[in-house]
């Protein structure tokens, strides 16, 4: 997952300065601000840096986002080692500019690029890995508890289901409070994860995004050269839970659509489901104490601050899709009854990122 904090933002600024210097002095390319030009000075490319955790790889270049990624452990690395990792990922970037997506990332084209820049073996292998071992993913206790409550939320007993939803929301709220969401932003770390890659932004993706916001995360739809991603931002446990819920919802919304089909309008139906579910959650918040309500307001403000940190120049778009009031009302009714049933996840064959 990509991580953000004030210390990391400062680290990103340091890396950008190193990138600019390497591009201008070693690659002899024109650099202006946060962009650089190709050898012909015809096309400019962004200098976009991401810091991430939860992997043993030191760096990556993602051509879909024109993004250079670096492991947060490099904050504690020596200057020479950090610069070599940066050179390695820049070599991938420059190779992509010249050759496009090639079948072998460390193949002949990559080595030609390094040789042309007088970057030797220490650059070829600078980003391979931290240690030659696989990372073991362990579910946090908060994740397990919320999953159990979500399962209870699909009970046929309406009172039991609503109480389970209330408890899951209160548990998440308490967890966020305990993890310093009500403290100054200085030492907080926020996580960003990209999920649900699709060709374009869809009504179902937007409906899922609205529902995920009830799980204490911020949502952004990120369009790239190869599709649109749903990005979730929050503390680590909240992001993990939101990703889990998104997997379930992606199939559950399709199952609900199969129940109605024509003459309903699909986009309006999905928007109605999100509205119905979110209205249900808002009404259940009446069970909150005054202290929890006040804490919720502060947490929502912190999530807005985190979004500003992650997205300096965020723009919004409006949908031009047709609206059908009847389909929306039908979806709203089903949204109020929506159960996030984790059993559905087992058959999922969806394009979620790892």
C-alpha positions in Angstrom: 0.0 0.0 0.0 1.1 3.6 -0.6 1.7 5.5 2.6 1.5 9.2 3.5 2.6 11.2 6.5 4.3 14.6 6.9 7.7 12.8 7.3 7.0 10.8 4.1 6.0 14.0 2.2 9.4 15.5 3.2 11.1 12.3 2.0 9.2 12.5 -1.3 10.5 16.1 -1.8 14.1 14.9 -1.2 13.6 12.1 -3.8 12.2 14.5 -6.3 15.3 16.7 -5.9 17.5 13.7 -6.5 15.5 12.7 -9.5 15.7 16.2 -11.0 19.5 16.2 -10.6 20.0 12.8 -12.0 17.8 13.5 -15.0 19.5 16.8 -15.8 23.2 16.0 -15.0 23.5 12.3 -15.8 20.7 11.8 -18.4 21.1 15.3 -19.8 17.4 15.8 -20.1 15.5 19.1 -19.7 13.8 19.3 -16.4 11.2 22.0 -15.5 9.4 21.8 -12.1 7.7 18.5 -11.7 8.2 17.4 -15.3 11.1 16.4 -17.7 11.3 16.1 -21.5 12.4 13.3 -23.7 15.7 13.5 -25.7 13.9 15.4 -28.6 12.3 17.8 -26.1 9.0 17.2 -27.7 7.1 15.4 -25.0 7.2 16.0 -21.2 6.6 13.4 -18.5 5.7 13.8 -14.8 8.0 13.2 -11.9 5.5 11.4 -9.7 6.8 9.7 -6.5 5.0 7.2 -4.3 6.2 5.7 -1.0 4.8 2.3 -0.1 5.0 -0.5 2.4 4.2 -4.2 2.7 6.5 -5.6 0.2 10.1 -6.8 0.0 10.8 -4.9 -3.3 12.7 -1.7 -2.9 11.3 0.1 -5.9 9.1 0.0 -9.0 8.0 2.0 -12.0 4.3 1.8 -13.0 3.8 3.1 -16.5 0.0 3.3 -16.0 0.5 6.1 -13.5 3.9 7.3 -14.7 4.8 6.6 -11.1 8.1 5.9 -9.4 7.6 4.0 -6.2 10.1 3.5 -3.3 9.9 1.4 -0.2 9.5 3.4 3.0 12.5 1.5 4.5 14.7 3.6 2.1 14.1 6.6 4.5 16.8 5.0 6.6 19.1 3.9 3.8 22.4 5.5 3.0 22.6 8.2 0.4 24.5 6.2 -2.2 22.2 3.2 -1.9 19.1 5.4 -2.2 20.5 7.1 -5.3 21.2 3.8 -7.0 17.7 2.6 -6.4 16.4 5.8 -7.9 18.7 5.4 -10.9 17.4 1.8 -11.4 13.7 2.9 -11.4 14.5 5.9 -13.6 16.2 3.5 -16.1 12.8 1.6 -16.2 11.1 4.9 -16.8 13.4 6.0 -19.6 13.3 2.5 -21.2 9.5 2.7 -21.2 9.6 6.2 -22.9 11.9 4.8 -25.6 10.6 1.3 -26.1 7.1 1.2 -24.5 6.1 -1.9 -22.5 8.7 -4.6 -23.2 8.3 -8.3 -22.4 11.4 -8.5 -20.1 11.7 -5.5 -17.7 15.4 -6.2 -17.1 16.1 -7.3 -20.6 18.3 -6.0 -23.4 16.6 -2.6 -23.7 16.9 -1.9 -20.0 20.6 -2.8 -20.0 21.2 -0.6 -23.1 19.6 2.3 -21.3 21.8 1.8 -18.2 25.0 1.4 -20.3 24.2 4.6 -22.3 24.1 6.4 -18.9 27.2 4.7 -17.6 25.2 2.9 -14.9 26.8 -0.4 -14.2 25.9 -3.7 -12.3 25.2 -1.8 -9.0 22.4 -0.1 -10.8 21.0 -3.2 -12.6 20.4 -4.9 -9.3 19.7 -2.0 -7.0 15.9 -2.5 -6.7 15.6 -6.3 -6.7 14.7 -7.1 -3.0 15.3 -6.5 0.6 15.6 -10.2 1.6 15.0 -13.3 -0.4 11.8 -14.3 1.5 8.1 -14.0 1.1 6.0 -11.7 3.2 3.3 -13.3 5.3 0.0 -11.5 5.4 -1.7 -11.6 8.8 -5.2 -10.3 9.3 -5.4 -7.8 12.2 -7.7 -8.5 15.1 -9.9 -5.5 14.2 -10.3 -6.9 10.7 -11.4 -10.3 12.0 -13.9 -8.7 14.4 -15.4 -6.5 11.8 -15.7 -9.4 9.3 -17.6 -11.4 12.0 -20.0 -8.5 12.6 -20.5 -8.0 8.8 -21.5 -11.7 8.6 -24.0 -11.1 11.4 -25.3 -8.2 9.4 -26.7 -10.7 6.9 -29.0 -12.3 9.5 -32.6 -12.8 8.6 -33.4 -11.2 12.0 -33.7 -7.5 11.3 -32.9 -6.4 14.8 -29.8 -8.7 15.0 -28.6 -7.5 11.6 -29.0 -3.8 12.5 -27.2 -4.3 15.8 -24.4 -6.0 14.1 -24.0 -3.1 11.7 -24.1 -0.6 14.5 -21.4 -2.6 16.4 -19.2 -2.8 13.4 -19.4 1.0 12.8 -18.8 1.7 16.5 -15.8 -0.7 16.6 -14.2 1.0 13.6 -14.9 4.4 15.1 -13.3 3.3 18.4 -10.3 1.8 16.5 -9.8 5.1 14.6 -9.9 7.1 17.8 -7.4 4.8 19.5 -5.0 5.1 16.5 -4.6 8.9 16.9 -7.1 10.1 14.3 -8.1 12.7 16.9 -4.4 13.8 17.4 -2.5 16.3 15.3 -1.6 15.0 11.8 2.1 15.4 12.4 2.9 11.7 13.2 0.0 10.0 11.5 0.5 7.6 8.7 -2.3 7.1 6.1 -2.5 4.3 3.5 -3.7 4.3 0.0 -4.7 1.2 -2.0 -5.8 0.9 -5.6 -8.6 -1.6 -6.4 -11.2 -2.4 -9.0 -9.4 -1.6 -12.2 -12.0 -1.1 -15.0 -12.0 0.4 -18.4 -13.9 3.5 -17.2 -15.7 4.9 -14.2 -19.0 3.1 -13.8 -22.2 3.6 -11.8 -21.5 0.4 -9.9 -17.9 1.6 -9.0 -19.4 4.9 -7.8 -22.0 3.1 -5.7 -19.4 0.9 -4.1 -17.3 3.9 -3.4 -20.1 5.7 -1.6 -20.8 2.6 0.5 -17.1 2.3 1.4 -17.0 5.8 2.7 -19.2 4.5 5.6 -16.2 2.4 6.7 -14.0 5.5 7.5 -12.0 5.8 4.3 -11.8 8.5 1.6 -12.5 7.6 -2.0 -10.9 8.8 -5.2 -11.5 7.6 -8.8 -8.1 7.7 -10.6 -8.2 7.6 -14.4 -5.0 6.4 -16.1 -3.8 5.5 -19.6 -5.1 1.9 -19.2 -8.3 2.3 -17.1 -9.8 3.7 -14.0 -9.1 2.6 -10.4 -11.0 3.1 -7.2 -8.5 4.3 -4.6 -9.2 4.0 -0.9 -7.3 6.1 1.7 -7.4 5.8 5.5 -5.6 4.0 8.3 -4.3 0.6 7.5 -7.1 -1.5 9.1 -9.8 0.7 7.6 -8.3 0.3 4.1 -8.0 -3.5 4.5 -11.6 -3.7 5.6 -12.8 -1.4 2.8 -11.0 -3.5 0.2 -12.6 -6.7 1.7 -16.1 -5.1 1.5 -15.5 -3.9 -2.0 -14.8 -7.4 -3.2 -18.1 -8.6 -1.7 -20.1 -5.7 -3.0 -18.8 -6.1 -6.6 -20.7 -9.4 -6.8 -23.6 -8.6 -4.5 -24.6 -5.6 -6.6 -24.6 -7.7 -9.7 -26.7 -10.3 -8.0 -29.3 -7.6 -7.0 -29.3 -6.3 -10.6 -30.0 -9.8 -11.9 -33.1 -9.9 -9.7 -34.7 -6.8 -11.3 -33.2 -6.4 -14.8 -35.5 -4.7 -17.3 -37.4 -2.3 -17.2 -35.0 -0.9 -14.5 -32.2 1.5 -15.5 -28.9 -0.1 -14.3 -27.0 3.1 -13.5 -29.9 4.7 -11.6 -30.5 1.4 -9.8 -26.9 1.2 -8.5 -27.0 4.8 -7.4 -30.2 4.1 -5.6 -28.7 1.1 -3.8 -25.8 3.3 -2.5 -28.3 6.0 -1.4 -30.5 3.5 0.4 -27.5 1.9 2.3 -25.9 5.2 3.2 -29.2 6.5 4.5 -29.6 3.4 6.6 -26.1 3.9 8.2 -26.9 7.6 8.9 -30.1 6.6 10.7 -28.2 4.0 12.7 -25.8 6.6 13.9 -28.5 8.0 16.1 -27.4 5.2 18.5 -24.0 7.0 18.9 -23.2 8.8 22.1 -22.4 12.5 22.0 -18.7 11.8 22.5 -18.6 9.3 19.6 -20.5 11.8 17.4 -18.0 14.5 18.1 -15.1 12.1 17.5 -16.7 11.1 14.2 -16.7 14.7 13.0 -13.0 15.0 13.9 -12.1 11.8 12.1 -13.9 12.9 8.9 -12.0 16.2 9.0 -8.7 14.2 9.4 -9.6 12.1 6.4 -10.2 15.3 4.4 -6.7 16.5 5.5 -5.2 13.1 4.4 -6.9 13.4 1.0 -5.4 16.9 0.6 -2.0 15.4 1.5 -2.3 12.6 -1.1 -3.9 14.6 -3.9 -2.6 18.1 -4.2 -4.5 18.9 -7.3 -7.7 16.9 -7.1 -10.3 17.5 -9.8 -13.9 16.3 -9.9 -16.1 15.2 -12.8 -19.9 15.0 -13.2 -21.7 12.1 -14.6 -23.8 12.6 -17.8 -25.6 9.4 -17.4 -29.4 9.3 -17.7 -31.4 9.3 -14.5 -34.4 7.1 -13.9 -36.4 8.0 -10.8 -38.3 4.7 -10.7 -35.1 2.6 -10.9 -33.4 4.8 -8.3 -36.3 4.3 -5.9 -36.2 0.5 -6.5 -32.4 0.5 -5.8 -32.9 2.7 -2.7 -35.4 0.1 -1.2 -32.9 -2.7 -1.9 -30.0 -0.7 -0.5 -31.8 -0.3 2.8 -32.0 -4.1 2.9 -28.5 -4.6 1.5 -26.5 -7.2 3.5 -22.7 -7.4 2.9 -22.5 -11.2 2.9 -18.9 -12.3 3.0 -19.8 -15.8 1.8 -20.1 -14.4 -1.7 -16.4 -13.5 -1.8 -15.3 -17.1 -2.3 -16.4 -17.2 -5.9 -15.0 -13.8 -6.8 -12.9 -13.7 -9.9 -12.5 -9.9 -10.1 -9.6 -7.6 -11.1 -8.5 -6.4 -7.7 -4.9 -5.3 -7.4 -2.4 -7.0 -5.0 
